[in-house]
């Protein structure tokens, strides 16, 4: 027989949606929009269940629950509440409502709660009709049910026995309430039961094997076998508690993600200014060294100045990596190839040579999925993770790198039920591991367990975290016992690996009188690059704003434009290039910038910009980019 459900809510769209959902599940539903209409229908019609909005125009949902209770109508009630009305919903529960659900309503939870409420209501109604049918009917309930007298349990259903791990024989031998509550909870439960308080309360239950778990109890006096007894309905709250704990855990992760994102934005702003300053320190030595021999008196000192500038630029690069909105062009790659390239790189070899007693071993899945990534940034990720592991492992230390295909649901995804294809990269070691206290903050910028002034800037793992986020992935740290294990999840793609090689037709980077226009709001930057390009055989002209560059191009064409991305209060690089294309549709351009947001970079790439170079630039880097742009585009 179909269950009759009364829907009471003053929002037409919401109540229509509920009506359609419940009709799909074969329920008979009646809709009303006010409390007065609901009460009138309850007087003349039989409803198995009422779904009640807490706040109605004329009455509250609690008033309707009170009417159902006073009239002894056999109708269960479930409250529908917003966050601001939870306290009222709790009051309704005390009056006799079965449960409450928060809006917006989860459809699966709604149907499950309705099913449970209907079962629970049927059980209570039939218990009132005939005590003799108690055992049969109680077995149909979702909750555990027991009857007790003077703390001794004299009857219970199988759900209760299964919940607490006892057999029916053990109950008959003598099972008391003290056996099923933790010591603290027993005192609270006894208080409720001794005072014959009707209602529900939440305490800690204890199973036969000693396991504690959260339970909710509803208790009321009854007459059973012609004697006054009490019946208790017990609901296992383990899943609900676990869901709340998971929600809190995800909220913490989201808050941490937002915090690191804000720090990233700050780092990006600092990186832009520092890169402009470092351009002179890195580029001017290049100009000087081009005019000197290695035997000159000051050649070594100038080389050291340039080297110091490059080390400073590497720190700025770390700051840019922290800025999640920074540039990170991606291509389809095979992660195994990237790992093998890194393990065979000079940089990794130099780092490994500092730890002669350590070894790095790899186990790479043969048929690994492809990923869309920035190889340069993943090299940085491996460098930091392997470097950290090398520093913490002791004699005979081993670092393992593995790759696998897997199904994974991103913890911050809206739909966490659905799992997608991911590539899992694991970097583990047999060192001392990471304490829980350090694990909580280990990805925060500048947080480090190392001695200040040693082993880098303290940005390494923060850079790793940001690189993973930029790839829409996830990273977790776990203890290996011994050692630590970093698990990185990167979204897989079915696209094929890109194959591209930069091949120059000749070994020279010298120009042949090509005309190049420099557009940068920093005059000093223009002077540095102009000096270098003129020495390489190019004809140059520079301006300090996008508007000046557009005006210049209206009078004469150039072969290539070198364009800064962020320029004062006027047009930025992307806006400038858009207007340049209106004048010269085929104009070639290279972006040179201290820092730029990835959205802007993608826009200019779609416009036709061939290269993006981060400041500070070296003469060889800019010479190569110019030669490639002029030759291949």
URPE-V956109 format. One record per residue. RES is the residue in one small letter. SS is DSSP state (a for helix, b for strand, c for the rest). PSI is psi in radians with two decimals (* if undefined). D_LAST is the distance of its C-alpha to the last C-alpha in Angstrom with 2 decimals. Layout:
RES	SS	PSI	D_LAST
RES	SS	PSI	D_LAST
This chain:
x	c	2.41	74.89
x	c	2.47	72.08
x	c	2.46	72.01
x	b	2.18	72.45
x	b	2.31	70.14
x	b	2.12	70.54
x	b	2.13	67.30
x	b	1.89	67.95
x	c	2.53	65.09
x	c	0.13	64.63
x	c	1.86	60.92
x	a	-0.79	60.77
x	a	-0.71	57.19
x	a	-0.80	57.85
x	a	-0.57	61.19
x	a	-0.70	59.79
x	a	-0.78	57.09
x	a	-0.74	59.80
x	a	-0.81	61.97
x	a	-0.69	59.31
x	a	-0.85	58.50
x	a	-0.58	62.18
x	a	-0.66	63.00
x	a	-0.57	60.37
x	c	0.33	62.31
x	c	0.61	65.57
x	c	2.51	67.16
x	b	2.14	69.40
x	b	2.53	68.23
x	b	2.32	69.81
x	b	2.34	67.92
x	b	2.76	69.53
x	c	-0.09	68.08
x	c	2.80	70.99
x	a	-0.61	73.34
x	a	-0.79	76.41
x	a	-0.68	75.25
x	a	-0.80	74.55
x	a	-0.72	78.05
x	a	-0.72	79.71
x	a	-0.66	77.94
x	a	-0.48	78.83
x	a	-0.56	82.48
x	a	-0.19	82.63
x	c	2.72	79.99
x	c	2.15	79.23
x	c	2.37	75.78
x	c	-0.52	74.72
x	b	2.53	71.97
x	b	2.18	70.87
x	b	1.98	67.32
x	b	2.21	68.00
x	b	2.38	65.75
x	c	-0.72	67.10
x	b	1.98	66.84
x	c	2.84	68.34
x	c	-0.65	69.41
x	c	-0.70	73.15
x	c	2.89	73.74
x	b	2.80	71.91
x	a	-0.55	71.12
x	a	-0.63	73.69
x	a	-0.69	76.38
x	a	-0.73	75.71
x	a	-0.71	75.82
x	a	-0.71	79.11
x	a	-0.77	80.50
x	a	-0.71	79.60
x	a	-0.85	81.32
x	a	-0.58	84.44
x	c	-0.07	84.82
x	c	0.71	84.42
x	c	2.35	81.94
x	c	1.12	80.35
x	c	2.16	76.78
x	b	2.69	74.08
x	b	2.32	71.75
x	b	2.23	68.13
x	b	2.43	66.78
x	b	2.10	63.33
x	b	2.61	62.23
x	c	3.00	59.44
x	a	-0.67	58.82
x	a	-0.20	61.10
x	a	0.34	64.04
x	a	-0.69	64.19
x	a	-0.72	67.45
x	a	-0.69	69.08
x	a	-0.66	67.93
x	a	-0.68	69.58
x	a	-0.71	72.76
x	a	-0.65	72.59
x	a	-0.69	72.39
x	a	-0.50	75.57
x	a	-0.23	77.21
x	c	-0.03	76.43
x	c	2.56	72.89
x	c	-0.79	71.36
x	b	3.02	67.89
x	b	2.57	65.20
x	b	2.41	61.53
x	b	2.48	58.91
x	c	2.58	56.82
x	c	2.59	54.20
x	c	2.30	56.00
x	c	2.12	54.58
x	a	-0.75	55.65
x	a	-0.77	56.42
x	a	-0.66	58.42
x	a	-0.89	60.22
x	a	-0.72	61.42
x	a	-0.75	62.44
x	a	-0.70	64.32
x	a	-0.80	66.04
x	a	-0.79	67.10
x	a	-0.73	68.46
x	a	-0.72	70.21
x	a	-0.74	71.87
x	a	-0.78	73.03
x	a	-0.72	74.28
x	a	-0.73	76.11
x	a	-0.74	77.74
x	a	-0.84	78.96
x	a	-0.71	80.51
x	a	-0.78	82.18
x	a	-0.51	83.74
x	a	-0.63	84.88
x	a	-0.54	86.86
x	a	-0.77	88.49
x	c	2.02	89.65
x	a	-0.50	89.54
x	a	-0.44	90.50
x	a	0.13	87.12
x	a	-0.87	85.23
x	a	-0.79	84.21
x	a	-0.81	82.86
x	a	-0.61	80.96
x	a	-0.49	79.57
x	c	-0.31	77.82
x	c	-0.14	75.67
x	c	2.69	74.28
x	c	-0.52	70.93
x	c	2.88	72.57
x	b	2.42	75.25
x	b	2.38	78.71
x	b	2.70	81.86
x	b	2.33	85.39
x	b	2.76	87.23
x	b	2.13	90.62
x	c	0.81	91.41
x	c	-0.13	88.05
x	b	2.27	88.80
x	b	2.09	86.41
x	b	-0.27	88.59
x	b	2.55	86.04
x	b	2.67	82.30
x	c	2.98	79.83
x	a	-0.54	77.67
x	a	-0.72	74.52
x	a	-0.83	76.23
x	a	-0.73	77.41
x	a	-0.65	73.99
x	a	-0.70	72.37
x	a	-0.10	74.65
x	c	0.36	75.23
x	c	2.80	78.97
x	c	2.88	81.07
x	a	-0.61	83.69
x	a	-0.73	86.36
x	a	-0.61	85.25
x	a	-0.75	85.43
x	a	-0.54	88.99
x	a	-0.37	90.02
x	a	1.55	89.22
x	c	2.20	85.83
x	b	2.85	85.84
x	a	-0.56	83.28
x	a	-0.44	83.03
x	a	-0.39	81.44
x	c	0.03	78.44
x	b	2.60	77.53
x	c	2.75	76.29
x	a	-0.79	79.07
x	a	-0.74	77.59
x	a	-0.54	76.79
x	a	-0.68	80.28
x	a	-0.76	81.84
x	a	-0.78	79.67
x	a	-0.72	80.34
x	a	-0.67	84.06
x	a	-0.79	84.16
x	a	-0.76	82.67
x	a	-0.70	84.92
x	a	-0.66	88.15
x	c	0.04	87.77
x	c	0.79	86.95
x	c	2.21	83.82
x	c	2.34	82.09
x	b	-2.89	78.29
x	b	2.66	75.35
x	b	2.72	74.24
x	b	2.24	71.62
x	b	-3.11	72.72
x	b	2.13	71.89
x	b	2.85	73.39
x	b	2.21	74.14
x	c	2.99	74.11
x	c	-0.62	76.67
x	c	0.09	74.33
x	c	-0.05	73.93
x	c	2.25	70.45
x	b	2.50	70.13
x	b	2.76	68.20
x	b	2.32	68.02
x	b	2.69	70.33
x	b	2.34	71.43
x	b	2.34	75.11
x	b	2.32	76.98
x	b	2.56	80.74
x	b	2.68	83.74
x	b	2.51	87.47
x	b	2.93	88.81
x	b	2.05	92.08
x	b	2.16	91.75
x	c	0.76	94.77
x	c	0.36	96.96
x	b	2.58	95.91
x	b	2.12	93.63
x	b	-3.10	90.43
x	b	2.46	86.80
x	b	2.41	83.75
x	b	2.32	80.36
x	b	2.14	77.03
x	b	2.22	74.38
x	b	2.26	70.64
x	b	2.08	68.25
x	c	0.20	65.66
x	a	-0.84	63.57
x	a	-0.72	60.59
x	a	-0.74	60.62
x	a	-0.73	60.87
x	a	-0.69	58.04
x	a	-0.69	55.87
x	a	-0.70	56.67
x	a	-0.70	55.90
x	a	-0.69	52.55
x	a	-0.76	51.79
x	a	-0.69	52.67
x	a	-0.75	50.58
x	a	-0.61	47.49
x	a	-0.68	48.23
x	a	-0.74	48.30
x	a	-0.71	44.97
x	a	-0.72	43.44
x	a	-0.70	44.99
x	a	-0.70	43.59
x	a	-0.73	40.10
x	a	-0.66	40.36
x	a	-0.82	41.67
x	a	-0.57	38.83
x	a	-0.72	36.31
x	a	-0.73	37.99
x	a	-0.59	37.92
x	a	-0.72	34.23
x	a	-0.73	33.58
x	a	-0.76	35.71
x	a	-0.66	33.91
x	a	-0.69	30.51
x	a	-0.76	31.93
x	a	-0.72	33.41
x	a	-0.68	30.25
x	a	-0.83	28.27
x	a	-0.74	30.95
x	a	-0.65	31.44
x	a	-0.67	27.80
x	a	-0.71	27.84
x	a	-0.72	31.08
x	a	-0.29	29.93
x	a	-0.72	26.91
x	a	-0.68	29.43
x	a	-0.57	31.27
x	a	-0.68	28.29
x	a	-0.70	26.26
x	a	-0.75	29.19
x	a	-0.59	30.56
x	a	-0.79	27.26
x	a	-0.73	27.73
x	a	-0.76	31.35
x	a	-0.50	30.85
x	a	-0.41	28.45
x	c	0.15	31.48
x	c	2.80	34.06
x	c	2.76	35.33
x	c	-0.32	36.28
x	c	-0.11	39.90
x	c	2.66	39.87
x	c	-0.73	42.42
x	c	0.16	40.16
x	a	-0.79	37.16
x	a	-0.73	38.41
x	a	-0.73	39.23
x	a	-0.66	35.83
x	a	-0.67	34.22
x	a	-0.65	36.50
x	a	-0.80	35.49
x	a	-0.70	31.81
x	a	-0.72	32.84
x	a	-0.69	34.89
x	a	-0.70	32.02
x	a	-0.64	29.80
x	a	-0.69	32.72
x	a	-0.67	33.06
x	a	-0.57	29.36
x	a	-0.65	29.96
x	a	-0.73	32.80
x	a	-0.66	30.64
x	a	-0.63	28.12
x	a	-0.70	31.17
x	a	-0.69	31.96
x	a	-0.65	28.52
x	a	-0.55	29.07
x	a	-0.59	32.35
x	c	1.84	30.70
x	c	-0.41	30.17
x	c	0.22	27.91
x	c	3.05	25.52
x	c	2.40	21.95
x	c	1.28	21.75
x	c	2.45	18.63
x	c	2.60	20.00
x	b	2.85	19.27
x	b	2.18	21.89
x	b	2.90	23.71
x	b	2.09	27.07
x	a	-0.54	29.26
x	a	-0.71	31.20
x	a	-0.70	28.19
x	a	-0.74	27.51
x	a	-0.78	31.22
x	a	-0.70	31.49
x	a	-0.73	28.47
x	a	-0.77	30.19
x	a	-0.40	33.58
x	c	0.07	32.24
x	c	2.72	30.38
x	a	-0.68	31.77
x	a	-0.77	32.19
x	a	-0.70	34.39
x	a	-0.73	36.28
x	a	-0.74	37.13
x	a	-0.75	38.31
x	a	-0.53	40.40
x	a	-0.35	42.00
x	c	-0.19	43.67
x	c	1.31	45.56
x	c	-0.35	47.04
x	c	0.02	49.40
x	c	2.70	46.76
x	b	2.55	44.82
x	b	2.13	41.81
x	b	2.58	42.13
x	b	2.57	39.86
x	b	1.75	40.63
x	b	2.27	37.52
x	c	2.25	37.88
x	c	-0.78	36.71
x	c	0.88	35.49
x	c	2.50	33.94
x	c	2.69	31.94
x	b	2.77	28.22
x	b	2.72	27.27
x	b	2.00	24.37
x	b	3.03	24.05
x	c	1.82	22.46
x	a	-0.67	23.24
x	a	-0.74	23.31
x	a	-0.59	25.91
x	a	-0.54	27.94
x	a	-0.73	28.15
x	a	-0.72	29.55
x	a	-0.84	31.94
x	a	-0.70	33.24
x	a	-0.77	33.59
x	a	-0.78	35.79
x	a	-0.80	37.86
x	a	-0.69	38.54
x	a	-0.76	39.15
x	a	-0.75	41.68
x	a	-0.71	43.38
x	a	-0.61	43.72
x	a	-0.40	45.41
x	a	-0.38	48.01
x	c	2.57	49.03
x	c	-2.79	51.99
x	c	2.43	53.05
x	c	0.58	51.94
x	c	2.51	49.41
x	b	2.30	47.12
x	b	2.21	43.89
x	b	2.37	42.94
x	b	2.16	39.50
x	b	2.70	39.55
x	b	2.54	37.33
x	b	2.71	38.67
x	b	2.52	37.88
x	b	2.88	40.03
x	b	2.36	40.90
x	b	2.46	40.75
x	c	2.01	41.51
x	c	2.23	39.76
x	c	-0.44	42.65
x	c	0.11	41.11
x	c	2.59	40.23
x	c	-0.80	42.25
x	c	1.57	43.26
x	c	-0.15	44.37
x	c	-0.62	46.26
x	c	2.29	43.17
x	c	2.44	41.60
x	b	2.97	38.01
x	b	2.24	36.35
x	b	2.79	35.43
x	b	2.23	34.69
x	b	2.12	37.31
x	b	2.19	36.70
x	b	2.25	39.93
x	b	1.99	40.40
x	b	2.78	44.12
x	b	2.99	46.44
x	c	0.59	50.17
x	c	-2.75	50.61
x	c	-0.17	52.92
x	c	-3.04	50.94
x	c	2.26	50.34
x	c	2.68	53.26
x	a	-0.60	53.26
x	a	-0.75	53.35
x	a	-0.60	50.18
x	a	-0.56	48.40
x	a	-0.54	48.67
x	a	0.12	46.70
x	c	-0.42	44.66
x	c	0.05	41.26
x	c	2.45	42.10
x	c	2.40	40.19
x	c	0.00	42.25
x	c	2.19	44.94
x	c	2.60	45.82
x	c	0.01	48.87
x	c	2.86	48.09
x	c	2.35	49.79
x	c	2.33	48.19
x	c	-0.07	46.11
x	c	2.67	45.51
x	c	0.86	42.73
x	c	-2.76	39.92
x	c	-0.13	39.65
x	c	0.16	41.12
x	c	-0.12	37.80
x	a	-0.97	37.02
x	a	-0.46	38.35
x	a	-0.67	37.29
x	a	-0.76	33.69
x	a	-0.82	34.31
x	a	-0.80	35.74
x	a	-0.63	32.86
x	a	-0.75	30.24
x	a	-0.75	32.33
x	a	-0.68	32.64
x	a	-0.40	28.90
x	c	0.24	28.63
x	c	0.61	31.46
x	c	-2.85	33.74
x	b	2.57	37.18
x	b	2.42	38.89
x	b	2.59	42.61
x	b	2.33	44.77
x	b	2.73	47.94
x	b	2.38	50.63
x	c	-0.41	50.89
x	c	1.27	54.48
x	c	2.92	53.81
x	c	3.12	50.38
x	b	2.68	47.64
x	b	2.13	45.15
x	b	2.12	41.86
x	b	2.09	40.74
x	b	2.24	37.18
x	b	2.10	36.30
x	b	2.33	32.67
x	b	2.35	31.93
x	b	2.78	31.11
x	b	2.63	28.60
x	c	-0.03	28.83
x	c	2.75	25.05
x	c	2.72	23.86
x	c	2.39	22.34
x	c	2.51	18.57
x	c	1.88	17.55
x	c	2.36	14.35
x	c	2.37	14.22
x	c	1.88	12.22
x	c	2.14	12.81
x	c	2.51	12.42
x	c	-0.33	13.44
x	c	2.94	16.13
x	c	-0.14	18.24
x	c	2.59	17.92
x	c	0.11	16.18
x	c	2.55	17.51
x	c	3.08	15.80
x	c	0.87	16.86
x	c	0.28	17.77
x	c	2.57	14.47
x	b	2.24	15.57
x	b	2.30	15.03
x	b	2.21	16.96
x	b	2.24	18.59
x	b	1.84	20.18
x	c	2.35	22.74
x	c	-0.16	26.37
x	c	1.90	27.58
x	a	-0.63	28.12
x	a	-0.67	28.78
x	a	-0.75	25.34
x	a	-0.74	23.85
x	a	-0.74	26.24
x	a	-0.88	25.43
x	a	-0.65	21.66
x	a	-0.79	22.24
x	a	-0.76	24.71
x	a	-0.79	22.48
x	a	-0.65	19.49
x	a	-0.65	21.97
x	a	-0.34	23.46
x	c	0.04	20.19
x	c	0.29	19.90
x	c	2.68	17.80
x	b	2.20	19.35
x	b	2.74	19.68
x	b	2.47	21.39
x	b	2.59	22.42
x	b	2.88	24.08
x	c	0.28	25.85
x	c	2.75	25.21
x	a	-0.64	22.78
x	a	-0.71	25.15
x	a	-0.67	25.06
x	a	-0.71	21.27
x	a	-0.75	21.34
x	a	-0.69	24.19
x	a	-0.76	22.48
x	a	-0.34	19.44
x	a	-0.38	22.03
x	a	-0.52	23.29
x	c	2.57	20.38
x	c	2.81	16.57
x	c	2.82	14.40
x	c	-0.50	11.05
x	b	2.53	10.59
x	b	2.24	13.05
x	b	2.10	14.66
x	b	2.21	16.68
x	c	2.63	19.80
x	c	-0.70	20.64
x	c	2.05	24.41
x	c	1.67	25.87
x	c	-2.48	29.58
x	c	-0.12	31.17
x	c	-2.58	28.63
x	c	2.46	25.31
x	c	-3.12	23.39
x	a	-0.76	19.67
x	a	-0.75	18.92
x	a	-0.67	21.33
x	a	-0.79	19.94
x	a	-0.61	16.35
x	a	-0.74	17.97
x	a	-0.54	19.84
x	a	-0.70	17.01
x	a	-0.45	15.25
x	a	-0.53	18.63
x	a	-0.83	18.50
x	c	1.57	14.87
x	c	-0.46	13.43
x	c	0.32	9.82
x	c	2.20	10.07
x	c	2.57	7.51
x	b	2.64	9.86
x	b	2.37	11.27
x	b	2.27	14.70
x	b	2.04	17.50
x	b	2.62	20.79
x	c	-0.53	24.17
x	c	2.45	24.50
x	c	2.59	23.13
x	c	2.51	24.31
x	a	-0.55	22.41
x	a	-0.73	22.82
x	a	-0.70	21.03
x	a	-0.74	18.12
x	a	-0.64	17.85
x	a	-0.77	18.01
x	a	-0.54	15.14
x	a	-0.68	12.95
x	a	-0.43	14.12
x	a	-0.32	13.22
x	c	0.08	9.47
x	c	2.30	9.66
x	c	-0.57	7.49
x	b	2.64	10.43
x	b	2.15	14.17
x	b	2.31	16.52
x	b	2.38	20.29
x	c	2.69	22.62
x	c	2.57	24.24
x	c	2.59	21.43
x	c	2.81	22.10
x	a	-0.69	20.74
x	a	-0.68	19.44
x	a	-0.82	17.61
x	a	-0.59	15.91
x	a	-0.72	15.31
x	a	-0.77	13.58
x	a	-0.73	11.32
x	a	-0.81	10.47
x	a	-0.72	10.03
x	a	-0.74	7.69
x	a	-0.74	5.43
x	a	-0.52	6.05
x	a	-0.75	6.07
x	a	-0.17	3.81
x	c	*	0.00
